[in-house]
Amino acid sequence: MENSIKIQISDLNVFAGKNQILKNINASIPKNKITVILGPSGCGKTTLLKCLNRLTDLYPELKVTGKIMIDDNNVLEAKEDIYKLRQRMGLLSQRPYPLPMTIYNNIAYALKLRGIKNRRELHKLTMHYLQQANLWDEVRTRLREPASRLSIGQQQRLCLARGLAVNPEIILADEPTSALDPISSQAIEETFVRLKNDYTIVLVTHILRQAKRIADHVIFMYLGDVIEQGSVREVFENPKMEKTKLYLGGTFN
């Protein structure tokens, strides 16, 4: 596998009974880039994201076939350690779900899962990950407050910081700005652009402007199929497929 490719998806199919949700997906996700999975609601974007860290295992009605190679390991094989796999991937959902504890302990909890117990080290790393998530300056005097007192946008960045504290290689984000105001959305986008130097980021969105702003690589999906993929410039400025042209032109959504 080329060093520039972090995730290689081959012949991926997902069935729910007789209903096929994903249809023979083949896609490459480059390392240390932002890959945006783009497409209208119901096209299979979130299902594809869930396949990457095997959240599909939580749904016994789903049958998944194919390969998802991450650093030469097929994560869909039963022998793969699910806990270690999910540690390698920070997940940011549409709505933030901070733990019912203080701002500080939301991060410290994730660090303790890594086996870090030293108080000085916990404080140093908590500050580091809050800085990475572009939140430290806003909460440095509020660390002992409940996380629930933060704004929705701040809670989302806290959840990002908590995900980073597990020390992942990949960040999965499922429409992470859909519940946020424009200023909070911009803060998340800027954070992702900065983080891609250290992480591979896979982001699901249906917002064309967002994809154009921050994507390096685009995978366009429609009704369970990958219609087109390539660099953001290739897909947005010179789409090859008619469905891509129609979607980008706003003909269907």
Secondary structure, 3 states (H helix, E strand, C coil): CCCCEEEEEEEEEEEECCEEEEEEEEEEEECCCEEEEECCCCCCHHHHHHHHCCHHHHCCCEEEEEEEEECCEECCCCCCCHHHHHHCEEEECCCCCCCCCEHHHHHHHHHHHCCCCCHHHHHHHHHHHHHHCCCHHHHCCCCCCEHHHCCHHHHHHHHHHHHHHCCCCEEEEECCCCCCCHHHHHHHHHHHHHHCCCCEEEEEECCHHHHHHHCCEEEEEECCEEEEEEEHHHHHHCCCCHHHHHHHCCCCC
